C-alpha cells in the first residue's frame, strides 16, 4: 500500500508547531531539532522556509502580536483607544506567556509588531502628544502590559495557611489568592490601567496647555 502523504510543510505549520512547543516547555527548551521532530520532518526542511532559529522565533512572536486589535485607534479618542488596546494586548500575551520575554525585546523587523507600534504612535501624535512624549507613552503602556502578562500575582502564593499564620500575620488570606486568580489578576490590571490612563490624561492636558496643537492637530 502507498504510504500516507505527509502534510505539506508551510511557514504557517512551522509557526503553529513552534508556538505549541514554546507554550508547553518555554523558550529555553525550544530548538529546531525538537521542532522538526514535532513536525515529522528533517531539520534542514525548516530552512527552506526560515533562515535561522531566530527567524522562526520572530515569526512566532509576530503571530502573537497579530492577534492584538488596534482598531480602536481609528474609532475612539486616544485614551479609550489605549484602554481597549491594552486589554486586547494583554489577552494576546497572557494566552502565550512563555513568548513574552522574546516580545519584550522590541519589534525588530516584525511586520505585525511594527504595524502595532505605528498605530499607537500615530494616534498619540494625532491627539496632540509631542513625538518624544508619544514615544514615552507607548513605551510605558508596553512595559505595563508585558509586565502584567509575565506571570500571575495570585499564583505566586502557596496554598499553605500555616506558613502565613506563623510568620506573616498580614498575609492571613494569601493562601486563598490562587482560588481567585482571574479576579485578582484582572482586577489589578484594571486598577493599574485606570491609574495610568488617569495620569496620562492629566499630562496630556498639561502638554496641550503648553503646546497647543497646530491646525491639523
N, C-alpha and C positions, 0 to 999 in steps of 0.2 A: 504494500500500500504506500502511496506517496506520503511523505512527511508533511504534517500540517504547516502551512505557511506562517512564518513569523511576522507579526505586525511590522509595518514599515517604521523605521526609526526616523523620527522627526524632531525638530527643536522643541516642539510642544511636549512630546512624550518625555524627552530628556529632562526638561524643566520640571514637569509634574513629578517625575520619579525622584529627582534631586530634592525637591521641596518635601516630599514624603519622607525621605531619609533624614533630612535635617530636622523636620518636625519630630521624628521618632528618637533620634540619637544625638542631635546637636551638631553645631558647626565643626567642632573638633574632631568628630568621628567621620566627617564626610570626606570621601575620596573618589576619584574617578574609577578606581578599581571596584569599589563597592557599588557605585552607580552602574557600571557596566554589568556587574553580576545581577543586579536587581532588574535590569532590562533584558537580560539574557543575551548579551552581545559581547564581543571582544572590545577591550579598551580602545584600540585605535579607531573603532567605528564612531566613537564620540567626537573625535577630532575632525570628522567630515563636516560637523555642524558647529563646533566650538573650538577655538584655538587653544584654550587652556582651561584648567580648573577654575581660575578666577573669572574667565568669561562665562562659565556656567553659573557661578555664584552671582555674577552681575545680572544675568537673565532671571535667576530665581528671585533675587531681591526686587527686580523691576516688576516681576509678575505680582508680587505682593503689593507694591506701590500702585500698580494699575487698578487695584480694587478700590482705591480711595476715591470718593466722589468729590470733585472740585466744582461741581455745577453751581453750588450756592454762590460762588463769587460773581456769577452772571445774573443772579436773581435777587440778591439781598444786599443790604448795606454791609460794610466791611466787618462790623462787629458780629452780626448774626451769621455772616458767612464764615468767619473764623470759628464760631461755635459749632456750626454744622460740620465744617471740615474736620475740626478736631475730633469730634465723635466718630466720624467715618474713618479717619486716620487711625484712631485708637482701636477700632473694631478690626481693621485690617492687620494691625500689628499684634494684637492680643490673640488673633487666630493662629499666628505663627511666631511666637515669642523667641524661638531659637534663631530666627533670622535677624532680629532687631540689632544685635551688635554689629552685624555687617552693614545694615542700612544706616546705622548711626555714623558711619564713616563719611557720609555725604553722597550726593547724587552722581558724582563722577561723570561718566558719559551715558548714563542710563536714560533712555528716552522718557519713560513714564515719570521718573523722578524729576527730570529737568522740566517736563511739562507741568508738573505739580508746583514746583518752585516758581515757574513763570506765572502761573495763575495766581498764586498767593501774592507774590511781589507786585505784579501788575495791578491787582485790585487795591493793594495798600497805597501804592503811589497815586493811583487814580483818586483815592479817597482823601488825598492831601498829605499823606505822610511823606516827609523828605526821604529821598532814596536811601540814605545811610540808615535812617531810623526805621524805614520799612524792612531793611535787611535785619536789623536787630529784632524787630517784632517777629518776623518769620523764623529766625533762629530760636528765639525764646519759646515760641509755640512748639517748634520741633523738639527742643530739649524736654519740655513738659510732657508732650505726648509720648515720646520714645521712652522717657524715664518711667512713665506710668505702665508701659507695656512690658518692661523688663522682668517684672515679677509681681506676685500678689502680696500685698502687705498683710492681708488677712491670713494667708497660708504660711506666713513667716513665724507664727507662734505655734508651739507644740500643744497637743491636747492632753496636758498633764496639770490638773488644777493644784496638785500638791507642790509642784515646782514654784508656782507663783505665790501660793499662800505662805510658803516657808520663807521666801527671800524677797519677794517683790509685792508688797502689800497694795500698791496702787494698780496692779495688774490682775486683780482678783477674777476678772471675767475674760482674761486674754485667751484662756483655753477654748472659749466658745467662738472666737473670731472665725475660725475655719468653717464653721457651720453656716456662716453668713457672708461667705467670700464675695459673692456678687454684689450684695447691697453695700458692704464695706468698701470694696474697691471702686465701684461705680460712684458711690456717694462721695468718696474722697476726690475722685476725678472731677465730679460736677462742682464740688465746693472750690477746688483749686482753679478750675476753669473760670468759674464766675468771678473769683477774686482777681485772676489775671486779666480778664476782659474789662473788669471794672477799673482796674489800674490803668490799662491801656487807653480806655475811653477818657480818663482824666488827662493823661499825657497827650492824647490827640487834641483835646480842647486847648491845652496849653500851647501845643505846636501851632495850631491854626490861629491862635491869638497873636503869636509872634510872627508867623509866616503865613498870611492868608493865601489861599490857593489862587493860581492865575486864572485867566478867563476860560481855560479849558479844563480846570481842576474840578 
